[in-house]
């Protein structure tokens, strides 16, 4: 059987999400965090969100069909799916850690708030305003188009899977949104409008489905958080330039 479903899980709230929100609220230029991006762990709330996600995965029949699990190499994504499956008593499928599922790289803008970008890299801010988020590539970083390129490569591998009918991907907000864009073949204008009205919440579940290999994907559900209590829902971008530009 070919993969017929993709379940996209965004990691739970991370300590960097919290630090970024705190820095923005305080009007700081720099986000105070002691970890490189790949090593950022979940916050206490992020761990609670992950346990709630696990109960939801079990309720939905996570493993009622053969499952493959792909995970970002970043710690917060790996923690999220591990905590979720353990809390729900689910057996973890064979895990593939894939660097193509890592979060978007921001280069010189990393660890800067929106104000910090304007204050410290005004030329980059002007380039971003002119080019738009889809094509703007900060020095040393990636544009959305760059991230989509690596995700297109990953999606080619989906059709090479033999046996699994469901692919579960644990990753990041940009990966969730841009995987949907790749699968639905969204152009820049359509994608930016979609992103303007669709935020990816922490520990949310997004589902895509198709009838079989070669059939078009349809979006069944986006950023579902029905498994979280109201005070557990967060929509931290976790990234420093995710205000909607152009």
C-alpha positions as CSV (number, residue, x, y, z in Angstrom):
1,X,0.0,0.0,0.0
2,X,1.1,3.6,-0.7
3,X,0.9,6.3,1.9
4,X,-2.6,7.7,1.9
5,X,-2.4,10.0,4.9
6,X,0.1,12.5,6.2
7,X,-0.3,13.6,9.8
8,X,1.7,16.7,10.6
9,X,2.5,17.5,14.2
10,X,4.0,20.7,15.4
11,X,6.2,20.5,18.4
12,X,4.8,21.7,21.8
13,X,5.7,25.1,23.2
14,X,9.5,25.4,23.6
15,X,11.6,27.5,25.9
16,X,12.6,29.6,22.9
17,X,8.9,30.3,22.1
18,X,8.5,31.6,25.6
19,X,11.7,33.7,25.4
20,X,10.7,35.1,22.0
21,X,7.3,36.2,23.3
22,X,8.9,37.7,26.4
23,X,11.5,39.7,24.3
24,X,8.8,41.0,21.9
25,X,6.6,42.1,24.8
26,X,9.6,43.9,26.5
27,X,10.7,45.6,23.3
28,X,14.1,43.9,23.4
29,X,16.3,43.5,20.3
30,X,17.7,40.1,21.2
31,X,16.0,36.9,22.4
32,X,17.8,35.5,25.5
33,X,18.2,31.8,25.0
34,X,21.1,29.6,26.0
35,X,20.6,26.9,23.4
36,X,21.4,26.7,19.7
37,X,18.2,26.2,17.7
38,X,18.7,22.4,17.2
39,X,19.0,21.9,21.0
40,X,16.0,24.0,22.3
41,X,13.9,21.9,24.6
42,X,10.2,22.0,25.4
43,X,8.8,24.2,28.1
44,X,6.8,22.7,31.0
45,X,3.7,23.7,29.1
46,X,5.0,22.1,26.0
47,X,5.4,18.8,27.8
48,X,1.8,19.0,29.0
49,X,0.7,19.8,25.5
50,X,2.6,16.8,24.2
51,X,0.9,14.4,26.7
52,X,-2.5,15.8,25.6
53,X,-1.5,15.2,22.0
54,X,-0.7,11.6,22.8
55,X,-4.2,11.0,24.1
56,X,-5.6,12.5,20.9
57,X,-3.4,10.3,18.7
58,X,-4.5,7.2,20.6
59,X,-8.2,8.3,20.3
60,X,-7.8,8.8,16.6
61,X,-6.3,5.3,16.1
62,X,-2.7,6.4,15.5
63,X,-1.6,2.8,14.7
64,X,-4.8,1.3,13.3
65,X,-3.0,1.1,9.9
66,X,0.8,0.6,9.2
67,X,2.6,3.8,10.2
68,X,5.9,5.5,9.3
69,X,7.3,8.2,11.6
70,X,9.6,11.0,10.3
71,X,11.0,13.5,12.8
72,X,13.0,16.7,12.6
73,X,16.5,16.4,14.0
74,X,15.7,19.3,16.4
75,X,15.2,18.3,20.1
76,X,11.8,20.0,20.6
77,X,10.2,18.0,17.8
78,X,11.8,14.7,19.0
79,X,10.7,15.4,22.6
80,X,7.1,16.1,21.5
81,X,6.5,12.9,19.7
82,X,8.3,10.8,22.2
83,X,6.3,12.2,25.1
84,X,3.1,11.9,23.2
85,X,3.5,8.3,22.3
86,X,4.8,7.3,25.8
87,X,2.0,9.1,27.6
88,X,-0.6,7.3,25.4
89,X,1.1,3.9,25.7
90,X,1.6,3.7,21.9
91,X,4.4,1.8,20.4
92,X,6.8,4.1,18.5
93,X,7.1,3.1,14.8
94,X,10.6,3.0,13.3
95,X,11.8,6.6,13.5
96,X,13.5,8.3,10.6
97,X,15.3,11.5,11.6
98,X,15.4,13.7,8.5
99,X,17.4,17.0,8.4
100,X,15.0,18.2,5.6
101,X,12.3,18.6,8.3
102,X,14.4,21.0,10.4
103,X,13.0,24.5,11.2
104,X,13.7,27.4,8.8
105,X,17.1,28.8,9.2
106,X,17.3,32.6,9.7
107,X,21.0,33.3,9.4
108,X,21.9,36.8,10.6
109,X,18.4,37.4,11.9
110,X,18.5,34.5,14.3
111,X,17.8,35.4,18.0
112,X,16.5,38.9,16.9
113,X,13.0,40.2,17.5
114,X,11.2,42.1,14.8
115,X,12.4,45.3,16.4
116,X,15.9,43.9,16.6
117,X,15.9,43.2,12.9
118,X,14.8,46.8,12.2
119,X,17.4,48.2,14.5
120,X,20.4,46.0,13.7
121,X,19.8,45.0,10.1
122,X,17.8,47.8,8.4
123,X,19.0,46.7,5.0
124,X,17.7,43.2,5.5
125,X,14.4,44.7,6.7
126,X,14.1,46.8,3.5
127,X,14.9,43.7,1.4
128,X,12.3,41.7,3.2
129,X,9.7,44.4,2.7
130,X,10.5,44.5,-1.0
131,X,10.9,40.8,-1.8
132,X,8.2,39.5,0.5
133,X,8.5,36.5,2.9
134,X,8.3,33.9,0.2
135,X,11.5,34.9,-1.6
136,X,13.4,36.9,1.1
137,X,16.5,34.9,2.1
138,X,18.3,36.6,5.0
139,X,22.1,36.4,4.9
140,X,23.1,32.9,5.9
141,X,19.5,31.8,6.1
142,X,16.6,30.4,4.0
143,X,13.6,31.8,2.3
144,X,10.2,30.0,2.3
145,X,11.0,28.9,-1.3
146,X,14.2,27.3,0.0
147,X,12.4,25.4,2.7
148,X,9.8,24.2,0.1
149,X,12.6,22.9,-2.1
150,X,13.9,20.6,0.6
151,X,10.3,19.5,1.5
152,X,9.6,18.7,-2.2
153,X,12.6,16.4,-2.0
154,X,11.2,14.7,1.1
155,X,7.8,14.3,-0.5
156,X,9.3,12.4,-3.4
157,X,10.5,9.9,-0.8
158,X,6.9,9.4,0.4
159,X,6.1,7.5,-2.7
160,X,9.0,5.3,-2.2
161,X,7.6,4.0,1.1
162,X,6.3,0.4,0.9
163,X,3.9,-0.8,3.5
164,X,3.0,2.3,5.6
165,X,-0.4,3.8,4.8
166,X,0.0,6.7,7.2
167,X,3.1,9.0,7.5
168,X,3.4,11.0,10.8
169,X,5.8,13.9,10.6
170,X,6.8,15.7,13.8
171,X,8.4,19.1,13.0
172,X,7.9,22.8,13.1
173,X,5.3,25.5,12.1
174,X,7.1,26.4,8.9
175,X,7.4,22.7,7.9
176,X,3.7,22.1,8.6
177,X,2.6,25.1,6.5
178,X,5.0,24.5,3.6
179,X,4.4,20.8,3.4
180,X,0.7,21.7,3.0
181,X,1.8,24.2,0.3
182,X,3.9,21.5,-1.5
183,X,1.2,18.9,-1.4
184,X,-1.6,21.3,-2.5
185,X,0.7,22.9,-5.1
186,X,0.0,26.4,-3.8
187,X,1.7,29.4,-5.6
188,X,3.2,32.4,-3.8
189,X,0.0,34.5,-3.7
190,X,-2.2,31.6,-2.6
191,X,0.3,30.4,0.0
192,X,0.7,33.9,1.6
193,X,-3.1,34.3,1.8
194,X,-3.4,30.9,3.4
195,X,-0.6,31.7,5.9
196,X,-2.2,35.0,6.7
197,X,-5.4,33.3,7.9
198,X,-3.9,30.0,9.2
199,X,-1.6,29.9,12.2
200,X,0.0,26.6,13.3
201,X,-0.5,26.2,17.1
202,X,2.0,24.3,19.3
203,X,1.2,20.6,19.6
204,X,-1.4,20.8,16.8
205,X,-2.4,18.2,14.3
206,X,-2.8,18.8,10.6
207,X,-3.9,16.0,8.2
208,X,-3.6,15.5,4.5
209,X,-5.2,12.6,2.6
210,X,-5.2,11.1,-0.9
211,X,-6.8,8.0,-2.6
212,X,-3.5,6.5,-3.6
213,X,-0.1,7.1,-5.2
214,X,-0.4,9.8,-7.9
215,X,-3.7,11.0,-6.6
216,X,-4.0,14.7,-5.5
217,X,-3.7,15.5,-1.8
218,X,-6.6,17.2,0.0
219,X,-6.3,19.1,3.3
220,X,-8.6,17.3,5.8
221,X,-7.7,19.3,8.9
222,X,-5.4,22.2,9.8
223,X,-3.8,22.9,13.2
224,X,-6.4,21.0,15.2
225,X,-6.0,21.7,19.0
226,X,-9.3,20.2,20.3
227,X,-7.3,18.0,22.6
228,X,-5.9,21.0,24.5
229,X,-7.6,23.0,27.2
230,X,-8.1,26.7,26.4
231,X,-5.2,27.7,28.7
232,X,-2.9,25.2,27.0
233,X,-3.3,26.6,23.5
234,X,-0.4,28.7,22.2
235,X,0.4,30.0,18.8
236,X,4.0,31.1,19.2
237,X,5.7,31.4,15.9
238,X,9.0,30.7,17.6
239,X,10.7,32.5,14.7
240,X,11.7,36.1,14.5
241,X,10.3,37.2,11.2
242,X,6.9,35.5,11.1
243,X,4.9,38.6,11.1
244,X,3.1,38.5,7.8
245,X,5.1,40.6,5.3
246,X,3.6,41.6,2.0
